[in-house]
Amino acid sequence: MNHYQKVATVLIRSAGVAAVALGVFGFLYGAALMVRGAHLTPEQADRFGGSVGYVLFGVALYLLGRPLGRLVGRGLD
């Protein structure tokens, strides 16, 4: 791997970690509302369900970071 491929891998994996963090925070917010006894509005319920998608997308992005980094940084030497 060249330098550019390594940088691309770090950036892609960082985006994956950020997506996971966003999903986890959204899930925790929805869970805290439900524990508190508040009823979720339809928008909050959609966001609560969407947080699972963010977590899955972030994990996939992290795991595919190296192949995507190689693809993005190819030919930049």
Secondary structure, 3 states (H helix, E strand, C coil): CCHHHHHHHHHHHHHHHHHHHHHHHHHHHHHHHHHHCCCCCHHHHHHHHHHHHHHHHHHHHHHCHHHHHHHHCCCCC
